Amino acid sequence: MSEKNGLGHRERETKFSFWSSVVIGILLVSFFLAPLSLDEGTVSNLSGNANMFDYVSDDESSWGSAGNENTGPHDHGDDGIVQHKEFAWSDLHFFAAFIYGFGDLNCHQKHERSWEVNENQMPVCARDVGIFFGLFLGSVAFYFRGVNRWTVRDTCLSIIPDKWLESTYTKNKRTMAWLGLGTLLCLPLIFDGFYQLLTSYESTNPLRLITGIPFGFGIAILFIGMYCARSQFFENAASVNLPGGVKFILASNEESE
C-alpha cells in the first residue's frame, strides 16, 4: 500500500519527526521540572542576554557572569534594606544546571517576562515556552501527516489534508499558499514583539505564550520538511502524487514537448 505521495513508506518522515518531538518534549517538560527540583527561591530576578552565557558564574570578574552585574535587587532583609543575590547555574545539580544553562544561552531570561514554578524563575521566558510547545506540536503533526513530496514547499504543505489543497494545486498557487501560511504563523509573534520594541506597549506573559505557539509550529514544519524533502526517493518528478491529481513537469521536459 503506497502513501499519499506515491511512495511505499514514510520511514524518514516518521523517524525524524518522532525524535524531534521526543527531544523537544523532554526540553519542554524540563523547563517545569528544573525549577521544581530546586529549593524554593533558588532562582529569581534573572535578566540576561539571548545567545550568550550570563549566569555561568556568580563571580562578577569572571567569564559568563555578566547577568550578575545587572541583576536587580529582590530580597528584602529584616531591616527593610533590599539585598542583592547572585545566581550561577554551574552551582546547581547536573539536571538543573543543564536546563538553566540551555536557557541562559538561548533566552534573555528577563524575570518580568518569565513565570515562576516552585518560587523559582523558569529557565526560559513565557514566549520561549510557547515556541517550544509549538515546536512539539509541529513535530507531532508532521509525524502523523507529513510526507516527502520532492520539494520543501510541497513537503511542508503535506500536513494539510489533500482535499483542502486541490484548488491550490490545480491553480498552481502552491508557493503563495506556502508563504502565506508561513507568514500567518509568524505574524502574531512578530507584531507582538516589534510593537513592544518600538512603542511603549508591554505585552503580557499569556499573550507571549499564545503568539509563540504558532511561530514554533511553523518552524518545526519548515525544518522537518527541509530534512524530509528528498527527490532521489522518486523515480522521477511525475511519479509524485499531489492533491487534485496534479503532476510535476520538469522545465526541461516541458520545453522538449
N, C-alpha and C positions, 0 to 999 in steps of 0.2 A: 504493500500500500504506500503510495507516494504522498509526500507532504504537499501543502498548498502551493509551494514554489516549484513543484515538479521533481524534486529530489527524493530519494528513498529514505532519507533520515535527516535529522537536525541535531546531531550529536554535538557539533561545535557550539551551536547556539545554546543548548540546554546546559552544557558543561560550563561554559564561561559565565553565563548569567547566574547559574546556581552558585558558583564560587564567589561571584561578585556580591550576590545577596547575602551569603554567609559572612563574608568579611565585613561588609558594611553593616549588617545586622549586629554582629558582635561589637563593632565600634559604637554603634548607636546605643545598645544596651549598656555598654561600659561607661558611657557618659553619665549614666544614672547610678551605676554600681560603684564607680570610683569614689564619689563623694560619700556614698553610704558606707564605704569600707573604712572611712577615716573618723576620728573623733570629731564631735561637733565643734564648729568654729575653727577648724584647722586651716581652711582656705576661705578667704574673703577679701573683698576690695581689690581684686586684681584689675589692672588696666595697662595692657602692654601694646605690642605692635604685631600685626599679622606678618607671616613669612619670616620670622626671626625669633630667636630664643630670648626671652626676657626674664625668666624665673628659674634658670638652672641653679643659681647660687644665691644665697642671701648676703654674700659679701659684696657690697656695692663697688668695691675696687676691682673685682674680678670679672672675667668674661661671662656673658649671659646673665647679668644681674640688672640690666637697665630698668626693668619693671619695678624693682625695689627702690630705685631712685625717685620714681614718680608715684609710688603707691601712697594714696591719701590716707590720713589717719582714720581709724574706725573704732578703736577700743577706748572706752571711757573708764578711767580709773576711779577709785573711791573718792578721790579729791575733785572729780569732775573734769580733770585735765585729759584731753584726748591724747592717747598714746599711739605711737607708730608701731606697726607689726610687719616684719618682713616674711617672705614666703620663698621656699625653694623646693621644687618638686623632686629634686635629686635626694632629698632627705626622707621621702616617703617610701613605703614598701613598694616592691617591684611593680605590681599591677597598677597601683595608683600613680606611681612615678611615670610609667609608660604612657598612660592615658592623659595625664596632665601635661607631660612633655609633648605629646602629639597635639594637644590643644594649644600649648604655648607656641609651637611652630606654625600652626595653621590658622589660628584665630587671634584677634586682638584682645579677647577675653575682658572686654570692658564690663565692670561689675554692674553698671546700670542697665546693660543690655543682656544680662545673663540671669538665669534663675538659680536658686539655691535648693539643694537637696541635703537633708540632714544638717541644716545650717552651714553648709559648705557650698561655695560658689561652684557651679558646674564647670567642667574643663573647657567647654565651648559656649559661645553665646546662643541666644534663642534662635537667631537666624540660621546658624550652622546646624542646630538641632533639626530645624525644618529641612535644610538642604540634605542632610544625611538621611532623614526619613524619606524624602523624595527620591534619593539615590536608591534606597532599599526598594521602594515601590516600583521604580522603573526597572530594576533588575528582576523583580518578581514578574512584572508584566511581560518582559521580554522572554523570560523562561517559559511562560505558558503560550505566548502568541507570536513571538518574533521568529522570522525565518530569513535565511540568506536569499536575497533577490538581486544578486550581481553587483548592484551599486549601493553605496552607503545610504543614499536618499531613499531608495525603494526598500531597503532592509529596515530602515527606521520606520517607514510608513507601514510595514507589515504587521505591526501590533494592532492596527486599526482593522476591524472586520472588512473583508474584501467587498462586501455588498455596499458598504458606505463609500467606497472609493471608485466604484465603477465609472461614474461620470467624470471623476478627476482623471482617470486613466484614458478613457475614450477621447477626452478633450485635450489630453496631454498637458494637464495642469499640475503635474507631479512636483515640479520644482517650486511652484507657487505655494502648493499645499504644505510641502516640507518646510519651507522658510517661514510661511505664515504661522504654522502650528508651533514651530520653534520660538518665534517671536512672541506669540501669545503666552507661552510657558515662562519666558524670561521677563516680560514686561512688568508684572507685579513687583518683582524684586527690584528691577532697575528703577521703576518710578518711585517706589517707596524709599530706596536707598539714596538716589540722587536728589529727590525732592528734600530729603532730610539734610543732605550735604550742602545744598545750595540755598536753603531757606532756614528760617527759624523753627520750622516744623520738626517735631520729635515723634518718631514712630513709637509704637508700643510693642512689648515682647510678644503678645499673642499675634499681632499683625506681622511681626518679623518672622515668626514661625510659619504662618499661613503663606506668606509670599515666598519663603524659602522652599516649600514643598514642591510646587510646580517647576521651579528652576532646577532643583536636584533631579526630579523625574526626567526632565528633558536632557540633562547632562548624561544621565545613566543610559538612556536610549541611544544618544549620539555615540558615546564611546563604545558601548557594546555593539552597536551597528557597525562602527568602523572596524572592529575586530572580526565580526562575523561575515561581513560582505566579502565574498571571495568568488571571483568569476571562474577560477580554474576547476571548480567542482561541477560546472555545467559543460555539456558537450559543445554548446555554442549559445550565443545570446538569445536566439529564437526559442531555445528549449526552456527558458524561464517562464513559468506560469505567472501571469499578472492579472489583477482584477479586470473584469469585463472582457476577458478573453483577448486582451491586448498582448502583442508580442514586440520584443525589441527587434529593431533592424539596424545593424551597424551602418554607419555613414558610408563606408567603402562599398558595402553590398548594395545599398540604395542607389549609389551613383552608377554602379555597373549595370543595374537594371534599367 
